[in-house]
């Protein structure tokens, strides 16, 4: 992992698109460190660009199967 950095606008847009497509809630409060969206962004910040792309692709393909 690398040192935390700011996410590029295209990565943020991609994350928002994923959350919208998956119908996952995006907490609009910037102070909510516990929101799924903010935790996901923090995790992505700590990855290299290649790792970011891999995780985003895997997330796009993620399907939750309920038992």
C-alpha positions in Angstrom: 0.0 0.0 0.0 1.1 3.5 -0.5 0.7 6.7 1.5 -2.9 8.2 1.4 -3.5 10.6 -1.4 -6.4 12.6 -2.8 -8.5 10.7 -5.2 -8.6 12.0 -8.8 -12.0 13.3 -10.0 -12.4 10.5 -12.5 -12.0 7.9 -9.8 -14.5 9.7 -7.6 -17.0 9.8 -10.5 -16.4 6.1 -11.1 -17.1 5.3 -7.4 -20.3 7.4 -7.5 -21.4 5.6 -10.6 -20.8 2.2 -9.0 -22.7 3.2 -5.9 -25.6 4.5 -8.0 -25.7 1.4 -10.1 -25.6 -0.9 -7.0 -28.2 1.3 -5.3 -25.8 1.7 -2.4 -26.5 4.8 -0.2 -24.1 7.7 -0.5 -24.1 9.7 2.7 -24.0 13.4 1.7 -22.5 14.4 5.1 -18.8 14.9 4.6 -18.4 14.6 8.4 -19.7 11.0 8.4 -16.4 9.0 8.5 -18.4 5.8 9.1 -20.4 5.9 5.9 -19.8 3.1 3.5 -19.0 5.6 0.8 -16.4 7.4 2.8 -14.8 4.2 4.1 -14.6 2.9 0.5 -13.0 6.1 -0.8 -10.5 6.1 2.1 -9.5 2.5 1.2 -9.2 3.3 -2.5 -7.0 6.4 -1.6 -4.4 4.0 -0.1 -3.9 2.0 -3.3 -1.8 2.4 -6.3 -3.5 3.3 -9.6 -3.3 -0.3 -10.8 -4.7 -1.6 -7.5 -7.5 1.1 -7.6 -8.5 -0.1 -11.1 -8.6 -3.7 -10.0 -10.7 -3.1 -6.9 -13.1 -0.8 -8.9 -13.5 -3.5 -11.6 -14.1 -6.2 -9.0 -16.7 -3.9 -7.3 -18.4 -3.2 -10.6 -18.8 -7.0 -11.0 -19.8 -7.7 -7.4 -23.2 -9.4 -6.9 -24.6 -10.0 -3.5 -26.4 -13.3 -3.3 -28.8 -13.5 -0.5 -29.4 -16.9 1.0 
